[in-house]
Amino acid sequence: MKTIKLGILLIVSMLASCAVMDQNPNSKPLERDAKWALLPIVNHTDVPQAGLRAEALVEVLLRTRGIANLRSYPPALNQDSLFEPAERKVVIDAMNWAREQGVRYAVTGTVEEWHYKVGVDGEPAVGMTLQIIDLKDGDRVVWSSAGSKSGWSRDALSAVAQKLIKNMLSEASIE
């Protein structure tokens, strides 16, 4: 009886912290020493500045992958607001800025979910996409990933997001 209860507890605990990821792997390795730019991560949630929070994590995690020549777009280009959905123009303006800077790879994406679930436990949940675009090859998307992850009620939302982004970026072939 104790074995059955332990088995059920183990299965429930594994399901409580679920993650889903879909990726298209890049066919050739991306150049670590090329110029990279972090472009806006568009916020599709009702949580103010979720895109900016994701950008901060992506920037740090790209640097831990050895990308030292990473620039961020000018803050004036970001309009993370609930009331002005001009995200396409912001991304296009940021891509134009990156081209002017001689950037090879641009990293962008979207945040689809960024909140604590409603209920007794209030688990953190994050859902997002990331893309790496080769600006020297006709704005071709060379890598993309979509993922979502939820955590335990005691987990911080930023920790769940960090784990998700780290798992997503670990699949990009960067040499």
KOLNU-949732 format. One record per residue (C-alpha): residue number from 1; residue in one letter; z, y, x. Coordinates in steps of 0.05 Angstrom, whole numbers, always signed. Example, Ala and Ser with C-alpha at 12.3 -4.5 7.8 and 13.67 -1.06 7.14 Angstrom:
<r pos="1" code="A" up="+156" north="-90" east="+246"/>
<r pos="2" code="S" up="+143" north="-21" east="+273"/>
***
This chain:
<r pos="1" code="M" up="+0" north="+0" east="+0"/>
<r pos="2" code="K" up="+18" north="+48" east="+56"/>
<r pos="3" code="T" up="-49" north="+33" east="+90"/>
<r pos="4" code="I" up="-88" north="+51" east="+26"/>
<r pos="5" code="K" up="-49" north="+116" east="+19"/>
<r pos="6" code="L" up="-61" north="+133" east="+92"/>
<r pos="7" code="G" up="-136" north="+117" east="+84"/>
<r pos="8" code="I" up="-141" north="+162" east="+22"/>
<r pos="9" code="L" up="-104" north="+218" east="+58"/>
<r pos="10" code="L" up="-151" north="+212" east="+117"/>
<r pos="11" code="I" up="-213" north="+216" east="+73"/>
<r pos="12" code="V" up="-186" north="+275" east="+34"/>
<r pos="13" code="S" up="-169" north="+313" east="+98"/>
<r pos="14" code="M" up="-238" north="+301" east="+126"/>
<r pos="15" code="L" up="-270" north="+328" east="+62"/>
<r pos="16" code="A" up="-225" north="+389" east="+59"/>
<r pos="17" code="S" up="-257" north="+421" east="+120"/>
<r pos="18" code="C" up="-331" north="+411" east="+105"/>
<r pos="19" code="A" up="-390" north="+439" east="+142"/>
<r pos="20" code="V" up="-464" north="+436" east="+128"/>
<r pos="21" code="M" up="-518" north="+457" east="+177"/>
<r pos="22" code="D" up="-594" north="+456" east="+177"/>
<r pos="23" code="Q" up="-634" north="+478" east="+237"/>
<r pos="24" code="N" up="-704" north="+480" east="+264"/>
<r pos="25" code="P" up="-698" north="+467" east="+339"/>
<r pos="26" code="N" up="-737" north="+510" east="+386"/>
<r pos="27" code="S" up="-794" north="+472" east="+419"/>
<r pos="28" code="K" up="-786" north="+505" east="+487"/>
<r pos="29" code="P" up="-722" north="+531" east="+519"/>
<r pos="30" code="L" up="-707" north="+604" east="+510"/>
<r pos="31" code="E" up="-699" north="+645" east="+574"/>
<r pos="32" code="R" up="-626" north="+662" east="+586"/>
<r pos="33" code="D" up="-643" north="+718" east="+634"/>
<r pos="34" code="A" up="-693" north="+753" east="+588"/>
<r pos="35" code="K" up="-674" north="+816" east="+551"/>
<r pos="36" code="W" up="-638" north="+799" east="+486"/>
<r pos="37" code="A" up="-618" north="+843" east="+427"/>
<r pos="38" code="L" up="-569" north="+832" east="+371"/>
<r pos="39" code="L" up="-600" north="+861" east="+308"/>
<r pos="40" code="P" up="-565" north="+871" east="+241"/>
<r pos="41" code="I" up="-536" north="+811" east="+206"/>
<r pos="42" code="V" up="-549" north="+829" east="+134"/>
<r pos="43" code="N" up="-490" north="+824" east="+86"/>
<r pos="44" code="H" up="-509" north="+789" east="+21"/>
<r pos="45" code="T" up="-437" north="+783" east="-2"/>
<r pos="46" code="D" up="-392" north="+830" east="-40"/>
<r pos="47" code="V" up="-345" north="+834" east="+20"/>
<r pos="48" code="P" up="-353" north="+901" east="+56"/>
<r pos="49" code="Q" up="-374" north="+895" east="+129"/>
<r pos="50" code="A" up="-381" north="+819" east="+129"/>
<r pos="51" code="G" up="-446" north="+827" east="+168"/>
<r pos="52" code="L" up="-412" north="+870" east="+220"/>
<r pos="53" code="R" up="-356" north="+818" east="+228"/>
<r pos="54" code="A" up="-408" north="+763" east="+238"/>
<r pos="55" code="E" up="-445" north="+807" east="+289"/>
<r pos="56" code="A" up="-383" north="+814" east="+331"/>
<r pos="57" code="L" up="-373" north="+739" east="+334"/>
<r pos="58" code="V" up="-447" north="+725" east="+348"/>
<r pos="59" code="E" up="-446" north="+776" east="+405"/>
<r pos="60" code="V" up="-386" north="+744" east="+439"/>
<r pos="61" code="L" up="-412" north="+673" east="+429"/>
<r pos="62" code="L" up="-481" north="+691" east="+457"/>
<r pos="63" code="R" up="-447" north="+719" east="+519"/>
<r pos="64" code="T" up="-407" north="+655" east="+527"/>
<r pos="65" code="R" up="-475" north="+619" east="+528"/>
<r pos="66" code="G" up="-492" north="+660" east="+590"/>
<r pos="67" code="I" up="-534" north="+715" east="+558"/>
<r pos="68" code="A" up="-513" north="+775" east="+600"/>
<r pos="69" code="N" up="-572" north="+820" east="+584"/>
<r pos="70" code="L" up="-554" north="+830" east="+511"/>
<r pos="71" code="R" up="-560" north="+896" east="+476"/>
<r pos="72" code="S" up="-536" north="+915" east="+407"/>
<r pos="73" code="Y" up="-577" north="+959" east="+361"/>
<r pos="74" code="P" up="-554" north="+1031" east="+352"/>
<r pos="75" code="P" up="-498" north="+1037" east="+300"/>
<r pos="76" code="A" up="-537" north="+1091" east="+263"/>
<r pos="77" code="L" up="-586" north="+1036" east="+241"/>
<r pos="78" code="N" up="-533" north="+997" east="+203"/>
<r pos="79" code="Q" up="-519" north="+1014" east="+131"/>
<r pos="80" code="D" up="-472" north="+958" east="+112"/>
<r pos="81" code="S" up="-457" north="+981" east="+42"/>
<r pos="82" code="L" up="-449" north="+951" east="-26"/>
<r pos="83" code="F" up="-487" north="+1008" east="-58"/>
<r pos="84" code="E" up="-550" north="+1014" east="-16"/>
<r pos="85" code="P" up="-588" north="+949" east="-7"/>
<r pos="86" code="A" up="-638" north="+974" east="+44"/>
<r pos="87" code="E" up="-629" north="+915" east="+90"/>
<r pos="88" code="R" up="-703" north="+900" east="+102"/>
<r pos="89" code="K" up="-715" north="+970" east="+127"/>
<r pos="90" code="V" up="-654" north="+967" east="+172"/>
<r pos="91" code="V" up="-677" north="+901" east="+204"/>
<r pos="92" code="I" up="-748" north="+928" east="+213"/>
<r pos="93" code="D" up="-721" north="+993" east="+245"/>
<r pos="94" code="A" up="-676" north="+951" east="+290"/>
<r pos="95" code="M" up="-735" north="+907" east="+311"/>
<r pos="96" code="N" up="-776" north="+969" east="+327"/>
<r pos="97" code="W" up="-718" north="+995" east="+369"/>
<r pos="98" code="A" up="-713" north="+928" east="+406"/>
<r pos="99" code="R" up="-788" north="+929" east="+421"/>
<r pos="100" code="E" up="-781" north="+1000" east="+450"/>
<r pos="101" code="Q" up="-725" north="+973" east="+495"/>
<r pos="102" code="G" up="-771" north="+917" east="+521"/>
<r pos="103" code="V" up="-729" north="+862" east="+489"/>
<r pos="104" code="R" up="-757" north="+791" east="+489"/>
<r pos="105" code="Y" up="-710" north="+756" east="+439"/>
<r pos="106" code="A" up="-678" north="+787" east="+378"/>
<r pos="107" code="V" up="-621" north="+753" east="+341"/>
<r pos="108" code="T" up="-612" north="+769" east="+267"/>
<r pos="109" code="G" up="-589" north="+734" east="+204"/>
<r pos="110" code="T" up="-553" north="+739" east="+138"/>
<r pos="111" code="V" up="-483" north="+727" east="+112"/>
<r pos="112" code="E" up="-485" north="+691" east="+46"/>
<r pos="113" code="E" up="-411" north="+675" east="+37"/>
<r pos="114" code="W" up="-349" north="+705" east="+70"/>
<r pos="115" code="H" up="-284" north="+699" east="+31"/>
<r pos="116" code="Y" up="-223" north="+659" east="+14"/>
<r pos="117" code="K" up="-235" north="+613" east="-46"/>
<r pos="118" code="V" up="-197" north="+630" east="-109"/>
<r pos="119" code="G" up="-142" north="+581" east="-125"/>
<r pos="120" code="V" up="-76" north="+554" east="-103"/>
<r pos="121" code="D" up="-97" north="+538" east="-32"/>
<r pos="122" code="G" up="-145" north="+596" east="-20"/>
<r pos="123" code="E" up="-188" north="+561" east="+33"/>
<r pos="124" code="P" up="-233" north="+605" east="+76"/>
<r pos="125" code="A" up="-308" north="+595" east="+66"/>
<r pos="126" code="V" up="-367" north="+622" east="+106"/>
<r pos="127" code="G" up="-441" north="+613" east="+96"/>
<r pos="128" code="M" up="-495" north="+646" east="+138"/>
<r pos="129" code="T" up="-563" north="+641" east="+171"/>
<r pos="130" code="L" up="-585" north="+660" east="+242"/>
<r pos="131" code="Q" up="-654" north="+669" east="+272"/>
<r pos="132" code="I" up="-679" north="+682" east="+342"/>
<r pos="133" code="I" up="-745" north="+720" east="+341"/>
<r pos="134" code="D" up="-792" north="+725" east="+401"/>
<r pos="135" code="L" up="-814" north="+797" east="+400"/>
<r pos="136" code="K" up="-864" north="+785" east="+457"/>
<r pos="137" code="D" up="-899" north="+730" east="+417"/>
<r pos="138" code="G" up="-918" north="+766" east="+353"/>
<r pos="139" code="D" up="-848" north="+767" east="+322"/>
<r pos="140" code="R" up="-848" north="+691" east="+318"/>
<r pos="141" code="V" up="-784" north="+658" east="+295"/>
<r pos="142" code="V" up="-770" north="+609" east="+352"/>
<r pos="143" code="W" up="-703" north="+583" east="+326"/>
<r pos="144" code="S" up="-666" north="+586" east="+260"/>
<r pos="145" code="S" up="-604" north="+556" east="+230"/>
<r pos="146" code="A" up="-568" north="+558" east="+163"/>
<r pos="147" code="G" up="-497" north="+535" east="+157"/>
<r pos="148" code="S" up="-434" north="+537" east="+116"/>
<r pos="149" code="K" up="-363" north="+516" east="+130"/>
<r pos="150" code="S" up="-297" north="+517" east="+94"/>
<r pos="151" code="G" up="-229" north="+509" east="+125"/>
<r pos="152" code="W" up="-157" north="+494" east="+108"/>
<r pos="153" code="S" up="-114" north="+542" east="+69"/>
<r pos="154" code="R" up="-76" north="+558" east="+133"/>
<r pos="155" code="D" up="-141" north="+574" east="+173"/>
<r pos="156" code="A" up="-163" north="+645" east="+185"/>
<r pos="157" code="L" up="-230" north="+665" east="+157"/>
<r pos="158" code="S" up="-251" north="+691" east="+225"/>
<r pos="159" code="A" up="-233" north="+624" east="+258"/>
<r pos="160" code="V" up="-276" north="+586" east="+208"/>
<r pos="161" code="A" up="-333" north="+635" east="+219"/>
<r pos="162" code="Q" up="-326" north="+630" east="+295"/>
<r pos="163" code="K" up="-329" north="+553" east="+292"/>
<r pos="164" code="L" up="-390" north="+555" east="+247"/>
<r pos="165" code="I" up="-428" north="+606" east="+290"/>
<r pos="166" code="K" up="-410" north="+569" east="+353"/>
<r pos="167" code="N" up="-437" north="+503" east="+324"/>
<r pos="168" code="M" up="-500" north="+538" east="+300"/>
<r pos="169" code="L" up="-514" north="+571" east="+367"/>
<r pos="170" code="S" up="-497" north="+509" east="+408"/>
<r pos="171" code="E" up="-561" north="+477" east="+380"/>
<r pos="172" code="A" up="-606" north="+532" east="+409"/>
<r pos="173" code="S" up="-638" north="+510" east="+474"/>
<r pos="174" code="I" up="-623" north="+567" east="+522"/>
<r pos="175" code="E" up="-637" north="+558" east="+597"/>
***
